[in-house]
Amino acid sequence: MKEICSMHCSRHRFREIALLSLLFAATAASAFAQISRPFVDRDLAQPEPQVTRSEYQFQHFLLNRIPPLPSPASSGQWTSQEAQLRKHILDDVIFHGWPAAWVSSAPKFEETGVIETDHGYRIHKLRYEIVPGFTSTALLYEPLKITGKVPAILNLLGHEPDAISVEYEQKRCINFAKRGIIALDMGWVGFGELAQPENAHDYASLLNLAGADAAGFFYLSMRRGLDYLAGLQNVDADRLGVTGLSGGGWQTVVLSALDPRVAVSVEVAGIGSRESNMTHPSDTDEIEEDAPDLMQAADYPELIAMRAPRPSLLIHNATDSCCFRAPMVEPYIYTAVRPFFQLFGATSDFAWHTNHDPGTHNYQLDNRQQAYHFFTEQFELPVADEEIYSDDEIRTPQALAVGLPQDNLTLVSLGRELASQIHREPIPANPASDKTWAEAQRKKLASVVRYEPVTVQNALRETNGKAFDFKTLTYRFDFSNGLSASGLWFREEAAPENAPATIVLDDRGRADAGAIVARHVDRGEQVLALDLLFQSPDLTHSTAWALLADSSGARPLGLEAAQLIAAAKWLHAATGRPVEVQTSGMRSQVVAQIAAALAPSEFSTVVSRNAIRSLGYLFDAPVPFRSAPELFCLDLYRYFDIDVLTALASPDTVSVLNVISK
């Protein structure tokens, strides 16, 4: 009986404990729910990201142009593919238009001073030639005790005002040196001692205009450092590493992919992918990151895949205040690339780290310690998990200043120098009658601006209005390539349907074209005030989209010229008359003149105000990229100028009423 009672009591007590546990769990869950509920409600109430019609169309346009990540069946297949890809990117993209002698030249470094320390390393102040006449700065952190050949790491900068003197760069290079690694910290054009206004990266677009891909300049700048390290007597050329934050992370990925000498790579917040850049176009809004035609063959995940099986660590920040947040890019640049390393049995050599402390745009302690661990492990050194304290060894920018020549080139002066060497075929005395010349020039122009004819598939009326003695219609023009433009059509009530028609373009947008529109309406004409693709207020981040279009193999100038020609054909069909074009500003002028040069029969007249007499104005002013993104078309000035475009359109068609002065 006692045993039965004992068993019964035990079961009863067990049930009590179970009920109490459930009650406690329910209470705890309820408490946590009460804590989390406000945050859940807040996040659910957040509005969805607003994507305009033009942005949505552009996303689809670009995604259809950029090839997907390859799926090789074997390591051998990928090795063959990536070798071809590397050759194409270097020969046809990066070094497009650059003198072969500059590309193949040996590194030229000179020492300007040495800083001796009592902390186990010395700092050599160096300056080096990127291209003839253009010198940059560098600091070499050298361990005092070197036995045999040691590893070396190239440290590349991003958009950092303090450049090579910034604290996190110094701490990282000092730590490498104290661990027996030679560290070279490279200056970057536009920052530190190279922070002259004419070295702003937007001016690199002048190199494109003159026919030399801007990415080639930046690539030569970073490759010089690798060349230098590989040639040092104490450096083990089989243990070369590269690392950098932001623009330095971008440099790290590009150099590490395209130069097989890079054994170990650690990128920090430097790149995204075709997918992440479509939803965050401003992440990659830099001239150097979107080289013309690069994404026709390879996006940044392909560049990372080209590293396989060489050890590579990608570090991205959870709440990055700049770009390429970890959750936004990890699936595309890490998860999707892992199979490439798997092909080589090297998945353990491909690593990812998400930084949460501080989680912003940084190469601070947590990220540095990840880099120390990865580099020392891969270089077969004692593995370093913690940073060696060096706060009291940080030097001022003045103490680390290298010194540059007084007559050092800038991006602007280099662009001018390249432009001055251009010699074009002379224009015939009577270009209208020289059909062979005109046909060859139009074919070349179409190739340079990547002109692909489009048609107006839909001219949709969106709104209408009436004021005084004229009426209006707002049109959305849907083109056959999936992109669109918008226009506002005007006509006097008394004007016939076949009244003369004029398209008005204004660099500031159609809202500022009132004076010209009113003048033509008052003359009894029909007027279409047109906003082309990159001048449309509907396309936010227009410069970022222009760069992405360029990188995909399109040219913003060709896209807009195609839209103008298609709109003119539509208006021509409606009125039975060739169309006049009135432009204000250099962007609209060049688009209209290229359109008239490619399709002269569609235009009766092209009249330009606030115009330029030569594309040379872009070099002379100088004009930064963001002021006129379409005009900095690769090779345009190399082969064409305003006089050639005028001759192709017919001198009787084109007139300039007033010219911009410098």
Secondary structure as GFF3:
##gff-version 3
##sequence-region A 1 662
A	DSSP	alpha_helix	2	44	.	.	.	ID=ss1
A	DSSP	alpha_helix	53	65	.	.	.	ID=ss2
A	DSSP	alpha_helix	75	88	.	.	.	ID=ss3
A	DSSP	pi_helix	89	94	.	.	.	ID=ss4
A	DSSP	alpha_helix	100	104	.	.	.	ID=ss5
A	DSSP	beta_strand	109	116	.	.	.	ID=ss6
A	DSSP	beta_strand	121	131	.	.	.	ID=ss7
A	DSSP	beta_strand	134	143	.	.	.	ID=ss8
A	DSSP	beta_strand	150	156	.	.	.	ID=ss9
A	DSSP	three_ten_helix	163	165	.	.	.	ID=ss10
A	DSSP	alpha_helix	167	178	.	.	.	ID=ss11
A	DSSP	beta_strand	182	186	.	.	.	ID=ss12
A	DSSP	three_ten_helix	192	194	.	.	.	ID=ss13
A	DSSP	three_ten_helix	197	199	.	.	.	ID=ss14
A	DSSP	three_ten_helix	201	204	.	.	.	ID=ss15
A	DSSP	alpha_helix	205	210	.	.	.	ID=ss16
A	DSSP	alpha_helix	214	230	.	.	.	ID=ss17
A	DSSP	beta_strand	235	245	.	.	.	ID=ss18
A	DSSP	alpha_helix	247	258	.	.	.	ID=ss19
A	DSSP	beta_strand	262	268	.	.	.	ID=ss20
A	DSSP	alpha_helix	274	279	.	.	.	ID=ss21
A	DSSP	three_ten_helix	281	284	.	.	.	ID=ss22
A	DSSP	three_ten_helix	287	289	.	.	.	ID=ss23
A	DSSP	alpha_helix	294	297	.	.	.	ID=ss24
A	DSSP	alpha_helix	300	305	.	.	.	ID=ss25
A	DSSP	beta_strand	312	317	.	.	.	ID=ss26
A	DSSP	alpha_helix	326	330	.	.	.	ID=ss27
A	DSSP	pi_helix	331	335	.	.	.	ID=ss28
A	DSSP	alpha_helix	338	343	.	.	.	ID=ss29
A	DSSP	three_ten_helix	347	349	.	.	.	ID=ss30
A	DSSP	beta_strand	350	355	.	.	.	ID=ss31
A	DSSP	alpha_helix	365	378	.	.	.	ID=ss32
A	DSSP	three_ten_helix	391	393	.	.	.	ID=ss33
A	DSSP	alpha_helix	397	400	.	.	.	ID=ss34
A	DSSP	alpha_helix	411	420	.	.	.	ID=ss35
A	DSSP	alpha_helix	435	448	.	.	.	ID=ss36
A	DSSP	beta_strand	456	467	.	.	.	ID=ss37
A	DSSP	beta_strand	470	479	.	.	.	ID=ss38
A	DSSP	beta_strand	484	492	.	.	.	ID=ss39
A	DSSP	beta_strand	501	506	.	.	.	ID=ss40
A	DSSP	three_ten_helix	510	512	.	.	.	ID=ss41
A	DSSP	alpha_helix	514	522	.	.	.	ID=ss42
A	DSSP	beta_strand	526	531	.	.	.	ID=ss43
A	DSSP	three_ten_helix	533	535	.	.	.	ID=ss44
A	DSSP	alpha_helix	542	551	.	.	.	ID=ss45
A	DSSP	alpha_helix	556	575	.	.	.	ID=ss46
A	DSSP	beta_strand	579	584	.	.	.	ID=ss47
A	DSSP	alpha_helix	586	598	.	.	.	ID=ss48
A	DSSP	three_ten_helix	600	602	.	.	.	ID=ss49
A	DSSP	beta_strand	603	609	.	.	.	ID=ss50
A	DSSP	alpha_helix	616	620	.	.	.	ID=ss51
A	DSSP	three_ten_helix	625	627	.	.	.	ID=ss52
A	DSSP	three_ten_helix	629	631	.	.	.	ID=ss53
A	DSSP	alpha_helix	636	639	.	.	.	ID=ss54
A	DSSP	alpha_helix	642	649	.	.	.	ID=ss55
A	DSSP	beta_strand	654	656	.	.	.	ID=ss56
###
